[in-house]
Amino acid sequence: MKKLKHEAELFKAALLAGVQYAEGRGAVEFEATDSASDKALYVYRLLVHDKILHRYRSLPDRSR
């Protein structure tokens, strides 16, 4: 898959929106020492729990 032109900026913006959602919902208070990957994983799991996202499952191989 081709990388997006401003992928890092998009990730930061999405992470910020996710953190604001999680904290606004009252589900968590992130610390300054929490890594971006820890925050992203928590936000992903929260969005799946709230049924905003569906859990990622690898697709079956359809190359045959």
C-alpha positions in Angstrom: 0.0 0.0 0.0 1.3 3.4 -0.9 2.0 5.8 1.9 0.0 9.0 2.1 1.7 12.3 1.5 1.1 13.7 5.0 0.5 10.5 6.9 2.3 11.6 10.1 0.2 14.8 10.3 -3.0 12.8 9.7 -2.1 10.3 12.4 -1.4 13.2 14.9 -4.8 14.8 14.1 -6.6 11.5 14.3 -4.9 10.7 17.6 -5.8 14.1 19.0 -9.4 13.6 18.0 -9.5 10.2 19.6 -7.9 11.3 22.8 -10.4 14.2 23.1 -13.2 11.7 22.5 -12.0 9.3 25.1 -11.3 12.0 27.7 -14.6 13.8 26.9 -16.5 10.5 27.4 -14.8 10.2 30.8 -13.3 6.8 30.0 -9.7 7.8 30.6 -7.2 10.5 31.5 -4.0 10.2 29.6 -0.7 11.1 31.3 2.0 13.1 29.5 4.3 10.0 29.7 1.8 7.8 27.8 3.2 6.9 24.3 1.4 7.6 21.1 1.1 3.9 20.4 -0.5 3.3 23.8 -3.0 6.1 23.3 -3.8 4.9 19.7 -4.4 1.3 21.0 -6.7 2.5 23.8 -8.7 4.8 21.5 -9.0 2.0 19.0 -10.3 -0.4 21.6 -12.7 2.2 23.0 -14.1 2.9 19.5 -14.6 -0.8 19.0 -16.3 -1.1 22.4 -18.6 1.8 21.6 -19.4 0.2 18.2 -18.1 3.2 16.3 -15.5 0.9 14.6 -15.6 -2.7 13.8 -12.8 -4.9 14.9 -10.1 -5.4 12.2 -9.9 -9.0 10.9 -7.6 -10.0 8.2 -9.4 -10.8 5.0 -9.3 -14.2 3.5 -6.9 -14.8 0.6 -8.9 -14.4 -2.6 -6.0 -14.8 -5.0 -7.1 -18.3 -6.1 
